[in-house]
Amino acid sequence: MKKTLTCLSLILIFCLSIHAQERENRSLPVISSEVLWSLNEATGWMKGVDDQWLEGKNKIQYITLGSQDSEKFDQGFYKLGMDNFESIEVRNVKMEQRDLLLITKKFNRHQYKTIRNIDRDESKSVIVYMVVDKNTGEIAETENKYELNLFGFGSFEITDDYLEKIASVLGSLIAQYDWLTTSSGTTSLFHFYYKISDTNPEVARFYMSSNYESLTQYNLLPFTVPFSLDRKPLDDYYFEIPTSQIETFANLLIKK
């Protein structure tokens, strides 16, 4: 009887071990807690409809405004501008065999609500994330424009555990597209525009965008520009910060 119980116990342990192996979890991407680069303050510039430069703190003013519309800059639909941010951070992220960069941007997004038949224009804090290759940015067809492969992106309301959420979403992406862990091929591109000022080498212009159309809904531009206006990044709209600060970011992205 004792031998029988021992054998049954061994069989049970063996079966549980097999089932545990069948339920083995695939490793999620590992996002470093260390921030490689961050930005919390910048001056945004937009050339207005009257060809006058419009300034904004951490935002680029709305494209259809001019210098005569200064009273609108911080009101209603216009207060968030065409682009804005609270902070931008860069971290390492490891997706199995690949070491990539995670760029996160916290910003405010327009949100329209109708309460008791009254339309309200409100805003909410959102985070958008992008995963790109390290040190692979190369000059594209336009001067001062660098292109990098974009491997993942998304957006959601800011929570304390947003890094864990991003890791989970990236894990889902890997489960669907296993080649993301080994291959550099992708159909989406991340654009980094960067130029040191011609008149003051202590400051530089920069901008980020993508060729992936649905990213416009996450406020990662290029935004939809009225046909009557021809606006180009760095020439007509950009963020401006000290050169030493943007060069640290550029060194993480641009091919050596």
N, C-alpha and C positions, 0 to 999 in steps of 0.2 A: 504493500500500500504506500509506504514511504517513497519507494523508488518511482511508483506511478505518479505521485504528486510532484516529485522532483522533475520528472520528464515533462509533465504538463506545464510546470512553471517555466522550464527552459523553452518549450514550444511557444508559450505565451509571450515570453520576452523576445524571442526571435520574430514572431509575427508583429509585435509592436514596433520593433526596430525597423522592419521592412516598411510598415505603414508610415513611420516617421520619415524614412528616406523618401518615400513617395510624396510627402508633403513638404519637402525641403524648399525654403524660400530662395528666390533669386536675389542677389544682392542689389539693393537700390543704389543709385548714384550717390556718391559721398561729396557733400558740399562743405568746404572748409569754413570754419567760424572766423578765420583770420580774413580781414578786409585788405586786399592788395592796393586798392585805390578808392577814394571817395570824394564826392563833391557835394557841398551843401549850399553854395552860394555862387551865383553867376549873374552877369548882366545880359539880358536878352535884347536883341536889336532886330527891328523890322523896318524896311523901307515902305512908308505909307503910300497911299494912293496918290498923294500930292508930292511924292518923292522927297518927303521929309522923314528923317530917321526917328522912329518911335522907340523909347526905352522902356524896359520892364525889369523888375527884380525877380529873378528866377523864372521869368516867362518871356515869351515872344508875343508881342501884341497881335491882335487879330488882323488878318491880312487886308480886310476891306476898310480899315480905319485910316484916317489922316490926322495931321497935327491939329486940325480944327475940332477933332472929336475927343479931346483930352478928358472931358467930363464922363465919357463912356468907359475909359480904360479900366476902372475898378467897379463897374456896375453890371449886374445881370449876366447876360450871355457872354459879355466881353471880358469879364473880370479874370477868367482863367487863361485868356489869350488863345493863340493857335497851338501853343505848346507851353508846358510848365513843368516844374519838378520841385519836390521837397528835398530829395537826395538821390544820388546815383552812386552805386557801389559795385565793385568788381571783386569776385572771389574765384578761387580754384574749384573746379568740380571734376571728379573722377567718374567716368562712365565705363566701368570695367577696365578695358585695356587703354582707354583714352584719357588724356589729361586736357581738359578744356577750360574755358573761362565762362563764368556766369556773370552777366551784367544785370543788375536790378535797378529799376527806376521807380521811385515813389512819386506820385503826382496826384493832382486833383482832376476829376473828370466831371463834366456836366451831367446832371441828372434831373430829368423833368418829372414832376409829380403833379397830379391833380387831386386836391383835397377840398372837399365840399364845393366842387365845381370851380375852384380857383386854381389856375395854373401857377406852379411855383418852379422857379429855376434854382436848383440847389446843386451842391457838389458833394462828392464823396472821395475819400482817400483810397487810391488804388495802387497796386504794384504791378508793373510789367517786367517780365524777365526774358532774357535772350541768352542762348548758349552759342558760343563761337569758338573757333580754333585760336590757339595762341600763336602770335608772331607769324601770321600767314598773310596779313594784309598787303596787297599789292596795288600799285597805281592803276586805276581803271582808265576809261576813255577820257575822263575829265581830270584836269590838273587838280591836285590836292584832294582827290577822292580815292579812298582805299576800299577795296572789296574783300570781305571775308565770308567763308561759308557759315550759314546760319543753320543750326541743328535742332533748335527747339525754341519755342516762345509761348507766352501765355499771359493772362492777366486775371487778377481777382482782387477783391477788397482786402485791405491790409489786416493781417492778424498777427499775433505774437509768434505763431508757429509757421510763418510763411515759408521759411527755408525747408521745413519738413514737407510742406505741401508741394513745393517745387520738386523736391527729390522724388516724391510719389508720382507726380505727373510725368516726370522724365522716365521713371521706371516703367510706366504704362507705355510710353513712346518706344522704349527699347524692346518691350515685349512684342510690339507690333512690327517694328523695323529693326531686326537684330543687327543689320549691317552698320547701324549708327555707332556700335561699340568698337568697330574695327576700321571702317572706311571713311575717307574724307569727302566722298561724293555727296552732293545735295543739290536740290533745285532752287534753294532760297539763298539770298545773299544779304549780308549786313553791310551797310555803307557807313564809313567813317570819314567825315570831312574835317580837314584840319589845316590851318594856315596861320603862320606867324604874321603879325601886322607889319605892313611895309613901312609905316611911319613910326611905330613904337615896338621894338623887338621884345619888350617886357610883357606884352600881352598877345594873346592868340585867339583866333576864332575857331569854333568847332561845331559840328552838328552830327547827329546820328539818324539813319533812316534804313529802309529795307525795300527790296523789290517785291516783297510779298504783300499783295494788295490788302489782305484781311488784317494786316498789322495796323492799318489806319484806324480801325475801330478801337485799338488799344492806345491811341494817341502817340504811337511811334510813327512819325511822319515818313515819307512825304504826305502832306495833307492834300485835300482836294482844292485846287486853285481855280478861281474863276477864270474863264477863258479870256477875259479882257485884260488879265494881269499875267505878266511873265516874271516869275520870281524864282531865283536860283539860290541854293544854299551857299553860304559864305559871301556871295555878292549882295544878296538882298535880305537875308535873314540868317541869324546865327546866335550862339551864346559866346560870350567873351569872358575869359579868365586869364590869370597869370600864365605866361608861357611855361614856367617851370612846373606848374601843376598839370597842364594838359600833356606835357611831354612824358610824364610818368605814365599816363594812360596810353599815350601813343606807343610807348616802348613795349607795352603788353600786347598790342594789336599788330603793329607793323612788322613786316618781314625784315629780319636783320640783313 
